[in-house]
Amino acid sequence: MSLSDYHYEVSHCHRCSYCKFVPFQVMKSRRFFQGCPSIAFRNFHSYAAGGRVILALSIIEGRLKEYTETLAKIVFECTMCGACQVQCRTYNYNLNPIEVMQELRTHLIENGQLIPEHLMVIDGLKREDNVFGEPKADRNRWLEGLEIKDINTEKADVLFHPGCRTCYDEEFWDNARAAVTILQNAGVDVGTAGKEDSCCGGRAYEMGYKGELVNYAEALAGRIKASGATKLVTPCADCYGTFKAYFPIVGQELDVEILHTSEMYDRLIKEGRIKLKKEIPMKITYHDPCKLGRRGEPGIPWEGEYKRVEPHIFAPVPEKPVKLGLGGCYEPPRDVLKAIPGVELVEMERNRIHSWCCGAGGGAMEAFEDLSTWTALERIEEAKSTGAEVMVTACPWCERNFRDAIKEAGGGFEVFDVTEFVREAMGG
């Protein structure tokens, strides 16, 4: 679909401002009642989903013809967390703001409104097949010390996809090696794509570069078919959401079960193949990564139009899938943590489909560091308010952004990955 295909939807925004806040029914305090980081940070309506929908309508109807740097900043200074989508659906079932914003970004890119920092990411991606522009030859350095199958020469039941952040950020190499070792010790037949491993394309897509996603989706589908794998497992929420939500939208279904490492751990724990014996007496809180949660909901492509089905009713024909965020991965990581002896899991006010974003997504970390850091620190304050000693998450991008923000703020709090707790509870 293109931006013009959303004319009916954007012309029916009710201007209710629901996109800005956690739904009234689940609000717990005035301190943590906001839902959208962008509007909370800027406090100007154009930075809300409703404001961007108005911009989209103006472009579609030809009233907004001059694209400026200010317009591009408004459109791209957003983490694409999808909170607006969940909140909008509280009131309006015929509007998909996150889809509109995605097409608005693609439209601006196609019309030459390029964000310099994003363009650097895309150039590096095209050159080295990763979003950091680091040498492709260094992608598998995290594998050093591991004995693991290479699907280019051997068949494997599970294809382990680490993701760019895991491959090029040395702080996460140990976690990746631990994840593979945990799976192998549980009897899982694991392999990697070896020298053929590459980016998922999801971050490029969110920046408006749809063609990059298509290319990487096709390449991964080919690798999976050749590997004989029945499962694709990743420790990266960004990759998980890309595989489940974005690939189908661009017409690429993966003929494999897509699992996050936390889902795999949960399955293996319940099967008795992972034993959590060591007690960890600690109060923790869990952060839902957007791309594992509400944006990890399976994507269902739709082609159709809005038609008058009754004298006073327009409706999508054929029926359009309703995206509420409910199909994401919420309970498996919680079940894993609750299975660890001694762990006390306490929830933040905004959790599951209403989780506050870490601030790293949508190109914000790369181009709008002030928004990204502020968003992360807001979440850290919410985590501290629970009385938890540490925060646990399930995405290296979230963890990276939280750690950087905490360091900038002077320290005083720690963030870990689910894998670290599982490894510790297994006895190290």
C-alpha positions in Angstrom: 0.0 0.0 0.0 1.0 3.6 -0.4 0.2 6.8 1.5 -2.7 7.7 -0.8 -4.4 4.4 0.1 -5.0 5.7 3.6 -7.1 8.6 2.6 -10.3 7.3 4.2 -8.5 6.4 7.4 -6.7 9.7 7.9 -9.8 11.7 7.0 -11.6 10.0 9.9 -9.3 10.9 12.7 -11.6 12.2 15.5 -8.9 14.5 17.0 -9.6 12.9 20.4 -5.9 12.8 21.5 -6.2 9.3 22.7 -3.0 8.6 20.9 -1.1 10.6 23.4 -1.9 8.8 26.7 -2.4 5.4 28.2 -6.1 4.6 28.0 -8.0 6.1 31.0 -9.2 2.6 32.0 -5.6 1.5 32.9 -4.1 4.8 34.1 -2.7 4.4 37.6 -1.0 7.7 38.2 -0.5 11.2 36.8 3.3 10.6 36.8 3.2 7.7 34.3 0.0 8.3 32.3 1.7 9.3 29.0 1.8 6.8 26.2 3.7 8.5 23.3 7.3 9.5 23.9 7.4 11.9 21.0 4.5 14.1 22.1 5.5 13.8 25.8 8.9 15.1 24.9 7.9 17.9 22.5 4.5 18.8 23.9 3.3 20.0 20.5 0.4 18.4 18.7 2.3 17.8 15.4 4.5 15.3 17.2 1.6 13.1 18.2 0.1 10.5 15.9 -2.9 12.7 15.4 -0.8 15.5 14.3 1.1 13.3 11.8 -2.1 11.9 10.5 -3.2 15.5 9.7 0.0 16.0 7.8 -0.6 12.9 5.9 -4.1 14.1 5.0 -2.8 17.4 3.8 -0.2 15.7 1.6 -2.7 13.2 0.1 -5.2 16.0 -0.7 -2.5 18.1 -2.3 -2.7 21.0 0.3 0.8 20.5 1.6 3.1 20.6 -1.4 6.4 21.9 0.0 8.4 19.5 2.1 10.7 21.1 4.5 13.3 20.0 7.1 10.9 20.9 9.8 8.3 18.6 8.3 10.8 15.8 8.0 11.9 16.3 11.6 8.3 16.1 12.8 7.7 12.9 10.9 10.9 11.1 11.8 11.3 12.2 15.4 9.4 9.2 16.6 10.4 5.8 18.0 7.7 4.0 16.0 6.9 2.2 19.2 3.2 1.6 18.2 1.7 2.9 21.5 -0.5 5.3 19.5 -1.9 2.3 17.6 -3.1 0.6 20.8 -4.4 3.8 22.3 -6.2 4.9 19.2 -8.0 1.6 19.0 -9.6 2.3 22.3 -11.8 4.7 20.4 -11.5 4.4 16.7 -11.4 1.1 14.9 -11.0 2.5 11.4 -7.6 4.2 11.9 -4.2 2.6 11.8 -1.8 5.5 12.8 1.4 3.4 12.9 0.7 2.2 9.4 0.1 5.8 8.3 3.3 7.0 9.8 5.3 4.2 8.1 3.9 5.1 4.7 4.4 8.8 5.5 8.1 8.1 6.1 8.4 6.1 2.9 6.7 8.9 1.0 9.1 11.5 2.3 12.1 9.4 1.5 10.8 8.9 -2.1 10.4 12.6 -2.4 14.0 13.4 -1.3 13.5 14.3 2.4 16.4 12.4 3.8 17.6 12.4 7.4 21.4 12.6 7.2 22.0 10.3 10.1 19.6 7.7 8.7 21.3 8.0 5.3 24.6 7.1 6.9 22.9 4.0 8.4 21.5 3.0 5.0 24.9 3.6 3.2 26.6 1.3 5.8 23.9 -1.3 5.4 24.2 -1.4 1.7 28.0 -1.6 1.9 28.5 -4.1 4.8 25.0 -5.7 5.4 24.7 -4.2 9.0 23.2 -1.0 10.4 26.6 0.1 11.9 28.5 0.0 8.6 31.1 -2.2 10.3 33.1 -4.8 8.3 30.9 -7.7 7.3 33.9 -9.9 7.9 33.6 -9.1 11.7 30.0 -10.1 12.0 30.7 -13.5 13.4 33.4 -12.6 15.9 30.8 -13.2 18.7 31.0 -16.9 17.7 34.6 -17.3 18.9 34.9 -20.2 21.4 31.6 -21.8 20.3 31.1 -25.1 18.6 28.0 -24.6 16.4 26.8 -25.7 13.1 27.1 -23.5 10.0 23.9 -24.0 7.9 25.9 -23.4 4.7 27.5 -26.8 5.2 25.2 -28.6 7.7 21.5 -28.9 8.4 20.1 -27.7 11.7 16.6 -27.7 13.2 17.0 -24.2 14.7 18.6 -21.3 12.9 19.9 -18.8 15.5 19.8 -15.2 14.2 21.8 -12.9 16.5 21.0 -9.5 14.9 23.3 -6.6 14.2 23.4 -5.1 17.7 24.4 -8.5 19.2 27.0 -9.1 16.5 28.7 -5.7 16.6 28.3 -4.6 20.3 30.9 -6.6 22.3 28.9 -6.1 25.5 26.3 -8.6 24.2 28.6 -11.3 22.8 28.6 -13.1 26.1 24.8 -13.1 26.2 24.6 -14.5 22.7 27.2 -17.3 23.4 25.2 -18.1 26.6 22.0 -18.3 24.7 23.4 -20.8 22.2 25.0 -22.8 25.0 21.8 -23.0 27.0 19.9 -24.2 23.9 22.6 -26.8 23.1 22.8 -28.1 26.6 19.0 -28.6 26.5 19.5 -30.8 23.4 18.5 -28.3 20.8 20.0 -28.7 17.3 21.3 -25.1 16.6 23.1 -23.5 13.7 23.9 -20.1 12.4 24.1 -18.6 8.9 27.8 -18.2 9.3 29.3 -15.9 6.7 25.9 -15.4 5.0 24.4 -13.9 8.2 23.1 -10.3 7.7 20.7 -7.7 8.9 17.0 -8.2 9.1 16.2 -4.9 7.4 13.7 -3.8 10.0 15.4 -0.6 11.1 15.9 0.5 7.5 12.2 -0.1 6.9 11.2 2.0 9.9 13.4 4.8 8.5 11.3 4.7 5.3 13.5 2.5 3.2 11.1 -0.3 2.2 13.3 -1.7 -0.5 16.0 -2.7 2.0 13.5 -4.8 4.0 12.3 -6.6 0.8 15.9 -7.5 -0.1 16.8 -8.9 3.3 13.5 -10.7 3.7 14.1 -12.6 0.4 17.7 -13.4 1.4 16.7 -14.8 4.8 13.8 -16.9 3.3 16.4 -18.5 1.0 18.8 -19.3 3.8 16.0 -20.8 5.9 14.9 -23.0 3.0 18.4 -24.2 2.4 19.1 -24.9 6.1 16.2 -27.3 6.6 15.4 -25.4 9.9 11.9 -25.6 11.4 12.5 -22.8 13.9 14.1 -19.3 13.7 15.3 -18.1 17.1 16.6 -14.7 17.9 17.6 -12.8 21.1 16.8 -9.5 19.4 13.3 -8.0 19.8 13.9 -5.8 16.7 14.6 -8.8 14.5 11.7 -10.7 16.1 9.2 -8.0 15.3 10.6 -7.6 11.8 10.2 -11.3 11.0 6.7 -11.5 12.4 5.2 -8.2 11.6 7.1 -6.6 8.7 8.1 -9.5 6.5 4.4 -10.5 5.8 3.5 -6.9 4.9 6.1 -6.9 2.1 4.9 -10.3 0.9 7.6 -12.5 2.5 6.3 -15.2 4.8 9.0 -17.4 6.4 8.2 -21.1 6.3 9.5 -21.6 9.9 8.3 -21.0 13.5 9.6 -17.7 14.7 10.6 -17.6 18.4 12.4 -15.2 20.7 15.0 -16.8 23.0 12.7 -16.2 26.0 9.9 -18.2 24.3 12.4 -21.0 23.6 13.6 -20.9 27.3 10.0 -21.0 28.5 9.2 -24.0 26.4 12.3 -25.9 27.5 11.7 -25.1 31.2 8.2 -26.4 31.0 9.4 -29.5 29.2 12.0 -30.1 32.0 15.0 -29.6 29.6 16.2 -26.5 31.4 16.6 -26.7 35.2 16.6 -23.5 37.2 18.2 -24.6 40.5 20.1 -21.7 41.9 18.1 -19.2 44.0 18.4 -15.5 43.0 16.8 -13.5 45.9 16.0 -10.3 44.1 13.1 -8.0 43.4 13.1 -7.2 39.6 10.8 -5.5 37.1 10.5 -6.5 33.4 10.5 -4.1 30.5 8.4 -5.1 27.4 10.4 -4.3 24.2 8.0 -2.7 21.7 9.0 -5.1 18.9 8.6 -8.2 21.1 5.3 -6.9 22.5 2.7 -4.8 20.7 4.8 -4.5 17.5 5.6 -8.2 17.5 2.1 -9.0 16.6 1.9 -11.1 13.4 1.5 -8.9 10.3 -1.3 -9.6 8.0 -1.2 -8.0 4.5 -4.4 -6.3 3.4 -5.5 -5.0 0.0 -8.9 -3.5 -0.3 -10.8 -0.2 0.0 -13.4 1.5 2.2 -16.9 1.2 0.8 -20.3 2.3 1.8 -21.9 -0.9 3.2 -25.0 0.9 4.7 -26.3 4.5 4.0 -24.4 5.7 7.0 -21.6 3.2 7.3 -18.3 2.9 5.5 -16.2 -0.3 6.1 -13.1 -1.9 4.8 -13.8 -4.5 2.0 -12.6 -7.2 2.5 -12.5 -6.9 6.3 -9.2 -5.5 7.5 -7.4 -7.2 10.4 -7.6 -5.2 13.6 -4.2 -4.7 15.2 -4.5 -4.3 19.0 -1.0 -5.4 20.0 -2.5 -8.4 21.9 -0.7 -10.9 19.7 2.8 -10.0 20.9 5.0 -11.9 23.2 4.3 -10.9 26.8 4.0 -13.9 29.1 7.0 -16.2 28.1 9.7 -13.9 29.4 7.7 -13.3 32.6 7.1 -17.0 33.1 10.8 -17.6 32.7 11.7 -15.0 35.3 9.0 -16.2 37.7 10.3 -19.8 37.4 13.6 -18.7 38.9 13.8 -19.5 42.7 13.9 -16.3 44.8 12.9 -13.9 42.1 10.1 -11.4 42.9 8.7 -9.9 39.8 6.9 -6.6 40.2 5.2 -4.7 37.3 5.7 -1.1 36.2 2.5 0.9 35.8 2.8 0.8 32.0 3.3 -2.8 30.9 2.5 -5.3 28.2 0.5 -3.6 25.4 0.8 -0.2 27.2 4.5 -0.5 27.9 6.6 2.7 27.6 9.2 2.6 24.9 13.0 2.4 25.6 13.6 5.1 23.1 15.9 3.2 20.7 13.6 2.4 17.8 12.4 4.0 14.6 15.8 5.7 14.0 15.5 7.8 17.1 18.7 6.5 18.6 20.6 7.3 15.4 19.2 10.7 14.6 17.4 12.1 17.7 19.6 11.3 20.7 17.9 13.8 23.0 14.5 12.1 22.5 16.1 8.7 22.8 17.9 9.4 26.0 14.9 11.2 27.6 12.6 8.3 26.8 15.0 5.8 28.3 15.4 7.8 31.5 11.6 8.1 31.9 11.4 4.3 31.8 14.2 4.0 34.3 12.3 6.3 36.7 9.2 4.1 36.3 11.3 1.0 37.0 12.7 2.5 40.1 9.3 3.5 41.3 8.4 -0.2 41.7 11.0 -0.7 44.3 12.8 -3.2 42.0 16.6 -3.6 42.4 17.2 -4.1 38.7 15.3 -4.0 35.4 15.3 -7.0 33.1 14.5 -6.8 29.4 14.7 -9.1 26.3 16.3 -6.9 23.6 19.9 -5.7 23.2 18.7 -2.4 21.7 16.6 -1.6 24.8 19.5 -2.7 27.0 22.0 -0.6 25.1 19.9 2.5 25.3 19.0 2.1 28.9 22.7 1.5 29.9 23.8 4.6 27.9 21.1 6.8 29.4 21.9 5.6 33.0 25.6 6.2 32.4 24.9 9.7 31.2 22.7 10.3 34.2 25.4 9.2 36.6 24.6 5.6 37.2 22.7 4.1 40.1 20.6 1.4 38.4 21.3 -1.8 36.4 19.7 -3.5 33.4 20.0 -7.1 32.4 18.8 -9.5 29.8 16.6 -12.5 30.5 19.4 -14.8 29.3 21.7 -13.6 32.1 19.1 -14.6 34.7 18.6 -18.0 33.1 22.3 -18.7 33.0 22.8 -17.6 36.6 19.8 -19.7 37.8 21.2 -22.8 36.0 24.3 -22.4 38.0 26.4 -20.1 35.9 
